[in-house]
């Protein structure tokens, strides 16, 4: 029995939810693994330009608002949940026949959804986001991040690519 709303194909949008769930599982598994393997602040050299490091981010991207008193935890949790609801709504819209052929858009949205919820889980469970990937070159260090952040970034890049391709196709 198909319980999808009229005009949508349930399997075409639930597969994107499965992808988002896979991102969440991989993100959470990697964070828990690093949290158990490394002590806070411990750094392990993997490559000349890449280390594993266990740090906790109480803020948002690039530790934005990390030094605040704690209210930012709930702000970023609510923003993540609001983004997730919007993305689920967009994915359902993409399942309608009129939106067929937007696979890249749906893939991008699923990555962003999984990444956003992966970080929301951290904020609710621990009060911070677990970061452990650290890229650097000589004395320059990119802020540590995690798989959820990677999924969000890849999804955002794919959204831009999708829009560029759509614009080119319209011309």
DODO-288277 format. One line per field, with one value per atom (N, C-alpha, C, CB): x negated, y, z; atom name. Coordinates in steps of 0.001 Angstrom, whole numbers, plus 524288, in hexadecimal, padded with zeros to 5 digits. Glycine has a CB too. Example, Ala and Ser with C-alpha at 12.3 -4.5 7.8 and 13.67 -1.06 7.14 Angstrom:
2
c1 = (7CC7A 7CFF4 7CC70 7D3D4 7CDCE 7CA9A 7CD9C 7C8FC)
c2 = (7E9C6 7EE6C 7F31C 7EE87 7F736 7FBDC 8001E 7FDAA)
c3 = (81E78 81E78 81E78 82356 81BA8 81BE4 81EBE 8165D)
a = (N CA C CB N CA C CB)
This chain:
171
c1 = (7FCB9 80000 7FC92 803B7 7FD68 7FA64 7FD28 7F9AB 7FA85 7FCDA 7FA96 7FC0F 7F7B2 7F57E 7F9DC 7F178 7F903 7FCF8 7FE06 7FB42 802AF 80443 80051 809CE 7FECC 7FB42 7F585 7FC63 7F437 7EEB8 7ED92 7ED4D 7E8C1 7E6E4 7E3C1 7E390 7E5FA 7E39E 7DE1C 7E6EA 7DD36 7D7FF 7D3FD 7D80D 7D5A4 7D1E3 7CFF8 7D44F 7D2E0 7D0ED 7CF0B 7D51C 7D103 7CF22 7C995 7D2CB 7C800 7C291 7BED0 7C1A2 7C07B 7BD25 7BCFE 7BF13 7C146 7C139 7BD9E 7C6CB 7BD78 7B9E6 7B43B 7BAE9 7B311 7ADCE 7AC79 7AD51 7B01A 7AF38 7AE41 7B3EC 7B13E 7B07D 7AB20 7B4C6 7A955 7A41D 79FE8 7A338 7A092 79CE9 79CD7 79E6E 7A164 7A1C2 79EF6 7A788 79FF1 79D7C 7978A 79F89 79594 78FE5 78D8A 78E9D 7903E 78E68 78E26 791F7 79262 79281 78E96 797FF 78E1B 78A5C 784CB 78AE6 7838F 77E41 77D29 77D71 780ED 78038 77F7F 784E0 782C5 78242 77D16 786D4 77B73 7766F 771F8 7758D 771DB 76DAF 76DEB 76E06 772A4 77342 7713A 778FD 77185 76F85 769BC 77291 767CB 7624B 75E8F 761A8 76060 75CF8 75EB4 75CE0 75AF0 75C20 75D2E 75783 76024 7615B 75C47 764AB 75BEF 7574F 752EC 7554C 75353 74F31 74F27 75002 74A6E 749BF 74656 74754 74826 74553 74426 74889 73F20 73D8D 73ED5 73797 741A5 74317 74009 74908 74002 73D31 73A6D 74100 736BF 73425 737E4 73023 73C81 74049 74564 7417B 74593 74A7A 7496B 74D81 74C3F 74BFC 7517D 7492A 751BC 75680 755C2 757AC 759C6 75989 75F03 7577F 75F54 76476 76559 764F0 76920 76AA6 77091 76847 7728C 77826 77960 77A14 77D23 77EA9 783ED 77EEC 783E5 788B1 78B8D 78770 78936 78B8F 78D69 787B0 78D0D 78E95 789A7 792BB 78A35 785BE 78173 78771 77CA0 7780B 77874 77764 77B18 77BCF 77EAE 7768C 781E0 784F9 78851 78871 787E2 78AB6 7893C 7908A 784E0 78357 78244 77E8A 780B7 77F57 78402 77B2A 788A7 78D53 78EC1 791F6 792C8 79415 79737 796FF 798B6 79BA7 7A0BA 79CC5 7A2AC 7A78B 7A707 7A935 7A23B 7A15B 7A25F 79BCF 7A1C9 7A2F5 7A88B 7A221 7AC23 7B1A6 7B30D 7B50F 7B087 7B16C 7AFD8 7AE5A 7AB27 7A94F 7AC50 7A37B 7AE43 7B198 7B6B0 7B2B9 7B924 7BE08 7BD38 7C05E 7B8F4 7B7CF 7B702 7B2ED 7B447 7B378 7B88B 7AFC4 7BBF0 7C101 7C47F 7C3C8 7C468 7C779 7C57D 7C73A 7C05B 7BE18 7BFB1 7B80C 7BFAC 7C12F 7C6D6 7C064 7CA51 7CFD2 7D076 7D322 7CDC0 7CE02 7CBF6 7CAD8 7C7B3 7C570 7C909 7C016 7CB6C 7CF1E 7D3A3 7D136 7D593 7D9C4 7D7F8 7DB89 7D32A 7D10B 7D05F 7CBCF 7CE97 7CDF7 7D33A 7CB54 7D734 7DC75 7DE64 7E05C 7DD45 7DEC2 7DBE8 7DD9B 7D70B 7D3FE 7D618 7CE48 7D933 7DB5D 7E011 7DCF0 7E20B 7E68A 7E4D5 7E921 7E83C 7E6E3 7E4F9 7EB91 7E701 7E56C 7DFC0 7E8F9 7DD99 7D836 7D47D 7D7EC 7D628 7D2E5 7CDD2 7D5DC 7C9C9 7C4CC 7C156 7C5AF 7C29D 7BF88 7BC88 7C319 7BA0C 7B736 7B2C1 7B51E 7AFC7 7AB5F 7AD3B 7A858 7B187 7B3B8 7B544 7B880 7B7F5 7B9A9 7B4FE 7BD3C 7B0F5 7AC38 7A9B3 7A850 7A948 7A704 7AA27 7A6BA 7AF51 7B2A8 7B22F 7B858 7B1C6 7B133 7AC18 7B16E 7A7DB 7A2DC 7A338 79E7B 7A598 7A62A 7A9A4 7A86E 7ADDD 7B168 7AE88 7B611 7ABBB 7A8E1 7A4C6 7A652 7A1F0 79DF4 7A043 79ABF 7A477 7A6F6 7A8F3 7AB7E 7AB86 7AD97 7A93B 7B164 7A4F5 7A07F 79E63 79C2D 79DF7 79C16 7A039 79A5D 7A531 7A963 7A945 7AECE 7A874 7A823 7A3D7 7A71B 79F47 79AFB 79C93 7961E 79EF1 7A055 7A438 7A2A1 7A7FC 7ABD9 7A958 7B08D 7A658 7A426 79FA0 7A257 79C36 79764 796D3 792CD 799E6 79952 79526 79812 792C6 78EBE 78E80 7894D 78BBF 78AF8 78576 78BD4 784F8 77FE7 77D52 7807C 778B0 775A3 77090 7748A 76E96 769D0 76673 76B41 76815 76501 7622C 7688E 75D01 759E7 75620 756E1 75703 7537E 75023 75694 74B44 7479F 74360 7452D 740E9 73C67 73898 73E01 73417 7301A 7327F 72D9C 732C0 734E4 73AA0 731BF 73D2C 742A2 745FF 74389 74A17 74D99 75335 74D14 755D7 75B6B 75E30 75D4A 7625E 76512 766B6 769E8 76637 767BE 76D8A 7668C 76EE5 7744A 77572 7755A 77A04 77BB2 77E6F 77F5F 7806A 78305 78821 78413 78AE3 78FB6 78E81 79278 78A65 788D0 7874C 7843B 784A7 78316 787E4 77FA4 78BC5 79093 79368 7943A 793A6 79632 79356 7965F 78E34 78B19 78BAE 78558 78B4A 78BFD 79178 78AFC 7955C 79ABB 79B56 79E86 798EE 79949 796AA 796C1 79228 78F7E 792EE 78A14 7954C 798B0 79D8B 79A4D 79F8E 7A3F1 7A25B 7A5CF 79DB0 79BC0 79B0E 79684 798BA 79801 79D48 79500 7A110 7A648 7A8A0 7A9E5 7A82A 7AA63 7A792 7AA14 7A274 79F8A 7A125 799AE 7A1C4 7A372 7A8F9 7A326 7AC64 7B1C3 7B1CC 7B51C 7AE97 7AE43 7AC32 7AAD5 7A85D 7A62E 7AA33 7A130 7AD2D 7B11A 7B583 7B356 7B6BA 7BAEB 7B951 7BC6F 7B438 7B254 7B260 7ACED)
c2 = (7FB5D 80000 804DB 80002 80854 80D25 81171 80EC4 81373 8178E 81CE5 8165B 81D3C 82247 825E9 8219B 82AFA 82EB0 82E19 8344E 82F9D 82F46 83224 8318E 82F9A 8320C 8314B 837AD 82E3A 82D47 82779 82F55 8264C 820F4 81FF8 81FEC 81D02 81C39 81A1A 81898 81647 813F7 817CD 80F1E 81B98 81F4E 8233B 82230 82424 827BD 824ED 82B99 8204F 81D82 81B7B 818F9 81A88 818D9 81D29 8175C 8220D 8265E 826BE 82B8C 82549 82509 820AE 82430 81C5E 81812 819EB 8133B 81CDB 81EFD 822A1 821EB 825F8 8297A 82658 82D2E 82225 81ECB 81C3A 81A96 81AA7 81857 81C54 81658 8212A 82555 825EB 82A9C 825DF 82669 821E6 826A2 81D22 8188A 818D0 81376 819F5 81A50 81EBA 81B1D 82326 82799 8263F 82C53 8242E 822F1 81EAB 82141 81AAE 81675 81893 81217 81BFE 81E24 821A2 82136 824C1 8282F 8250E 82BDF 82113 81DDA 81AE0 819FF 81911 81654 819EF 8143A 81E99 8224D 823F8 8271B 82493 82622 821E9 8274F 81CF1 818AA 817A1 813BA 818A4 8178D 81BD4 816C2 820AF 82514 827DD 828E7 829F8 82D66 832D6 82D7E 835F7 83B33 83E20 83E33 84065 84358 84000 84662 83AE3 8376C 837A9 831AD 837A8 83828 833BD 83D80 83144 82CE7 82E51 827AF 82E5E 82FA3 82B00 83103 82BF9 827F5 828BF 82810 82D83 82F10 8343B 82F93 835BD 83AC4 83F6F 83BB9 83EEB 84340 841F9 844B7 83D82 83BCD 83914 8381F 83AC1 8385E 8371A 83C05 83373 83298 83575 82C91 83825 83B05 83AF6 840C9 83A53 83A67 83FB6 835F9 84292 8479C 847F4 84C3A 84B32 84C0E 851A3 84AEE 85240 85761 858CB 85784 85CCA 85E9D 862A3 860F1 86417 867F8 86579 86C56 86882 8669F 86637 86A5C 866A0 86640 86A11 86751 86836 86B4E 86D4B 86FEF 86A54 86B91 870B8 86BC7 87240 87702 876B7 877D8 87A84 87B09 876D7 87AD1 87427 86FF2 871E9 86D2F 876C1 878C0 87B02 87CE1 87A8B 87C88 87908 87CE2 87A79 877FB 872EC 87BB0 87152 86C7A 86D07 86A52 871C2 87295 870FF 8784B 87154 87015 86A54 87180 866FD 8616C 860BB 85E5F 86369 862CB 865B2 864B5 86A26 86CF6 8698B 8722D 8673F 86410 85EEA 862F9 85CF5 8584C 8598A 85647 85DE5 85F73 860A7 86439 8633A 86452 85F3F 867D1 85B84 85679 8538D 8532A 853A9 85104 853BF 850D3 858F1 85BDA 85AAF 861CE 85A88 85940 853BE 859BD 8501B 84AB4 84A60 8473C 84D28 84D2E 84F79 85045 853BB 85623 8525A 85B4B 84FAF 84C14 84770 84A28 84558 84108 842DE 83EF0 84789 849B1 84A31 84F12 84C33 84CB3 84767 84F8D 8438B 83E47 83C07 83A9B 83CE6 83B0A 83DC5 83BEC 842CC 845AD 84394 84B89 841FA 83FE2 83AA5 83F53 8380F 832EE 8336F 82FF4 8381A 838DC 83862 83E3C 83657 835A0 83A9D 83392 83F09 843F6 84555 84869 84312 8443A 83FD5 84536 83C5D 837EB 839D2 83458 836A6 837F6 83B63 83A90 83C16 83F5B 83BFA 84333 837DC 83436 836DE 82FB3 83A26 83CCC 84041 8400F 84301 8464A 842F2 84962 83EB1 83B4D 838E7 836F8 8375F 8353C 83954 8336C 83E1E 8425F 8435F 8475E 84395 84484 84026 84517 83B50 836DC 8373A 831A7 838C7 83966 83DAB 83AB2 84205 84650 844AE 84B31 841E8 84009 83C7B 83D1D 838A7 8350F 837D4 830CD 83B6D 83E55 841D5 84190 8448F 8480C 844F8 84B13 84093 83D72 83ACC 83954 83967 83731 83AFB 835AF 83FEB 843D8 84543 848BB 84518 8460E 841DC 84623 83D05 838BC 839E2 83368 83B91 83CE4 84139 83E8E 8454B 849C1 8482B 84E32 844E4 8432E 83F72 84083 83BB1 837A5 83991 83316 83CE3 83E4C 8441B 83C8E 84758 84CF4 84F52 84E18 84C3A 84E06 84A3A 84E76 84BD5 8487A 8463B 84B8F 84136 83E9C 83F4E 838B2 841A7 84262 83F5A 8484B 83D60 83A2C 83A2A 834B8 83CAD 83CD8 84217 83C06 841E7 846B4 846BB 8473E 84A5A 84B17 84FE2 84BA5 84F96 853E3 853E6 85380 8585B 858F5 85C96 85B20 85A71 85D4B 85FAA 8619E 864D4 86752 868D3 86C22 86745 86891 863CC 86A67 8649C 86063 861CF 85F43 85E48 85EE7 85D1F 85BAF 85F93 85DDD 8581C 8614F 8555B 84FD8 84F50 84D71 84AF6 84A05 84433 84C27 84296 83D20 83B74 83C59 836AC 834BB 83797 82EF3 8393F 83C3C 84157 83D5B 843FA 848D6 847D8 84B5D 84378 84209 84128 83D1A 83E65 83D66 84288 839AF 84606 84B13 84E29 84E40 84E48 85128 84ED2 85132 849A5 84719 84818 84128 847D5 848EC 84E7E 847F0 85231 857AB 8587C 85B42 8560D 85672 85416 853A5 84F9F 84D21 85060 847BB 8533B 856D1 85B00 85965 85D0C 8610B 85EB4 86362 85A13 85779 8567D 8524A 85497 8539A 85893 85157 85CCD 861BD 863A4 865ED 8631D 8649D 86156 86416 85C47 858CE 85A12 8531C 85B4C 85CD4 861D5 85D89 8659B 86A8C 869CB 86E60 86662 86545 86283 861E9 85EDB 85BF5 85F84 85786 8639C 8673E 86A9D 86ABF 86B8D 86ED6 86BE1 870E5)
c3 = (80000 80000 80000 804BF 7FC6B 7FBFF 7FF12 7F62C 8031D 80653 8050C 80C15 800C1 7FF31 7FD83 7FABB 7FE26 7FC71 7F697 7FDB4 7F519 7EFA1 7EC34 7EED8 7E7F0 7E43B 7E577 7E3F4 7E998 7EAC6 7EA5B 7F046 7E967 7E933 7EE24 7E42F 7F1C6 7F6E5 7F68A 7FA1B 7F32E 7F2F2 7F0E2 7EF90 7EDC3 7EB99 7EFAC 7E707 7F3C9 7F7C6 7FC9F 7F93F 7FDB6 80253 80187 8039F 7FCAA 7FBD4 7FD77 7F608 7FCEB 7FE9C 80492 7FC43 80712 80CCA 80EAD 80EEB 80BCA 80D1D 80C93 8098A 80878 807D7 80C62 80298 80DDA 8124A 81743 8130A 8180A 81CA4 81C87 81CEB 817F9 81777 818F4 811CF 81741 818BD 81EAF 81618 82117 826CA 8297E 8288A 827BC 82A28 829AB 8279F 82500 8243C 82772 81E73 8279A 82AA9 83072 829D1 8328B 83822 83989 839BE 83637 8373C 83745 8331C 8338F 8335B 8380B 82E4C 839A9 83E2B 8432D 83EB8 843E5 8489D 848AB 84901 8441C 843C2 84554 83E32 84325 8446E 84A25 840E7 84C36 851AB 85556 852DE 853AB 856EB 8560C 855D9 85157 85026 851F2 84A62 851DC 85308 85802 84E76 85AC7 85F35 85D02 86357 85FD7 85E00 85CCE 8621A 8582E 85693 85466 85B13 854DF 852D5 84CE3 854B9 84AD1 84529 84321 843C1 83EE5 83C8B 836E1 83CE9 83587 8302D 82CA5 82FE4 82867 8249C 81F90 82387 81DA9 818EB 81A0D 81414 816C6 817BB 817F5 81388 815A7 8158A 8185E 80FEC 81B09 81D7A 822AA 819CD 826AF 82BDC 82DBF 82FCA 83152 83455 8397C 83531 83B38 84023 8427E 83F50 84787 84A09 84C90 84E27 84A75 84CAE 84CCA 84983 8502D 850A5 84F11 85645 84BAA 849CC 84C37 843B9 84F75 851FF 84EAB 85757 84A47 846D5 841C9 845A8 83DA0 8386A 8351D 835C2 83007 82C81 82E24 826D5 82DE4 82F5D 83501 82B99 83851 83DE2 83EC7 84095 83B06 83B86 84074 836A2 843D6 848CF 84CCF 847D1 84C1D 84FB2 85536 84DA0 855C8 85AF8 85DE7 85A7A 85BBF 85E65 86309 85A86 865DC 86AD4 86A7C 86E05 865DE 86554 8625B 86A8B 861DE 85F05 8594A 85F6B 85726 851A8 8507C 8501C 8546B 853B1 851C5 858D6 85452 852FF 84E01 85775 84D0B 8482B 84386 8481E 843C2 83F66 83EFF 83FFB 8435C 84337 84064 848D1 841CE 83F3D 83972 841FA 83825 832A6 82F94 8322E 831EF 82F63 82E94 8328C 8327F 83201 82DFA 83759 82DEF 82A10 8248E 82B2C 823E7 81EC9 81D2D 81EEA 820DE 81FB2 81DE2 8247D 8207F 81EE1 8196D 822CA 81863 81336 80F0A 8131E 8102E 80C5B 80B60 80E37 80F71 80EA3 80B32 813F6 80C32 808F0 80341 80B0D 80275 7FD27 7FA86 7FD49 7FD71 7FB3A 7F98F 7FF36 7FCB1 7FB36 7F651 7FFB0 7F5E1 7F11B 7EC58 7F1BB 7ED0E 7E8AF 7E6DB 7EA3C 7EA14 7E8B4 7E510 7EDA7 7E463 7E0F0 7DB43 7E1EC 7D7FA 7D270 7CFC3 7CF89 7D140 7CEC1 7CFF1 7D089 7D41F 7D5AA 7D42D 7DB86 7D0F2 7CF64 7CCF0 7CB8B 7CD7B 7CB26 7CE82 7C621 7D356 7D6F2 7DACD 7D9EC 7D8D8 7DC2E 7DF10 7D8F8 7DC65 7DEE5 7E35D 7DAE4 7E294 7E6BA 7EB6B 7E4B1 7EA74 7EEBB 7F198 7ECA6 7EEB4 7F113 7F49F 7ECCF 7F2AE 7F5C0 7FAB7 7F27B 7FA27 7FEBA 802BA 7FD0D 800F3 8048B 80792 80187 804F9 807B1 80BD9 803C5 80A79 80E37 812C3 80B84 81197 815AD 81986 8133D 8177D 81AEA 81E2A 817B8 81BBC 81E9F 822CB 81AED 82173 82543 829F6 822B5 828F5 82D4C 83062 82B3F 82DCA 8309B 834A4 82CCE 83333 836EA 83AF4 83404 83983 83D4A 8418D 83A86 83FFF 843D7 847CA 84116 845FA 8498A 84D4B 84672 84B32 84E87 852C4 84B35 8514F 8552E 8591F 85275 8573E 85AAE 85E08 85776 85BDA 85EA0 85FC8 85B84 85D3D 85DFD 85A81 86397 85731 85391 84EF8 85657 84AE9 8465D 846AA 8411F 845B1 845BC 84065 8471E 8406B 83BA1 83C24 83A90 837B5 83807 83323 83941 82EFE 82A2C 829EB 8253B 8295C 8296C 824CD 82EA6 82135 81CCA 81DC6 81798 81C0F 81CF4 818CD 8226D 8184E 814E2 8179F 80F5D 818FF 81BED 820DD 8187F 82135 825EB 82561 8273B 8211D 8203C 82183 81A82 82498 8262F 824D3 82C18 82217 8211F 82617 81C25 827B5 82C7C 82C24 82D7C 83080 830AB 82F62 8361B 82CEE 82B62 82BA6 825D5 829D6 82A3B 82531 82EFE 82513 82062 81F3D 820EF 8234B 8227A 81FA6 827C1 82160 81ED4 81925 821CA 81835 812EC 80F7B 81304 81190 80E99 80D5F 811AF 8112D 81055 80C14 8157B 80C5A 80882 8030D 80A1B 802AF 7FD93 7FB74 7FE01 7FED4 7FD29 7FB38 801A1 7FDEE 7FC4F 7F6FD 80073 7F636 7F123 7ECDC 7F14E 7EDFF 7EA1B 7E8F3 7EBF9 7ECD1 7EBD3 7E7E5 7F0F8 7E887 7E4E6 7DF77 7E6DD 7DF37 7DA2F 7D79A 7DAE0 7DA9D 7D87B 7D640 7DCB1 7D914 7D738 7D24E 7DB88 7D224 7CD75 7C8C9 7CE63 7C9A3 7C566 7C398 7C725 7C740 7C5DA 7C2AD 7CAC7 7C455 7C17B 7BC00 7C463 7BB86 7B654 7B2F2 7B6C6 7B529 7B22F 7B051 7B580 7B358 7B1CE 7AD2E 7B668 7ACB3 7A85C 7A37B 7A958)
a = (N CA C CB N CA C CB N CA C CB N CA C CB N CA C CB N CA C CB N CA C CB N CA C CB N CA C CB N CA C CB N CA C CB N CA C CB N CA C CB N CA C CB N CA C CB N CA C CB N CA C CB N CA C CB N CA C CB N CA C CB N CA C CB N CA C CB N CA C CB N CA C CB N CA C CB N CA C CB N CA C CB N CA C CB N CA C CB N CA C CB N CA C CB N CA C CB N CA C CB N CA C CB N CA C CB N CA C CB N CA C CB N CA C CB N CA C CB N CA C CB N CA C CB N CA C CB N CA C CB N CA C CB N CA C CB N CA C CB N CA C CB N CA C CB N CA C CB N CA C CB N CA C CB N CA C CB N CA C CB N CA C CB N CA C CB N CA C CB N CA C CB N CA C CB N CA C CB N CA C CB N CA C CB N CA C CB N CA C CB N CA C CB N CA C CB N CA C CB N CA C CB N CA C CB N CA C CB N CA C CB N CA C CB N CA C CB N CA C CB N CA C CB N CA C CB N CA C CB N CA C CB N CA C CB N CA C CB N CA C CB N CA C CB N CA C CB N CA C CB N CA C CB N CA C CB N CA C CB N CA C CB N CA C CB N CA C CB N CA C CB N CA C CB N CA C CB N CA C CB N CA C CB N CA C CB N CA C CB N CA C CB N CA C CB N CA C CB N CA C CB N CA C CB N CA C CB N CA C CB N CA C CB N CA C CB N CA C CB N CA C CB N CA C CB N CA C CB N CA C CB N CA C CB N CA C CB N CA C CB N CA C CB N CA C CB N CA C CB N CA C CB N CA C CB N CA C CB N CA C CB N CA C CB N CA C CB N CA C CB N CA C CB N CA C CB N CA C CB N CA C CB N CA C CB N CA C CB N CA C CB N CA C CB N CA C CB N CA C CB N CA C CB N CA C CB N CA C CB N CA C CB N CA C CB N CA C CB N CA C CB N CA C CB N CA C CB N CA C CB N CA C CB N CA C CB N CA C CB N CA C CB N CA C CB N CA C CB N CA C CB N CA C CB N CA C CB N CA C CB N CA C CB N CA C CB N CA C CB N CA C CB N CA C CB N CA C CB N CA C CB N CA C CB N CA C CB N CA C CB N CA C CB N CA C CB N CA C CB N CA C CB N CA C CB N CA C CB N CA C CB N CA C CB)
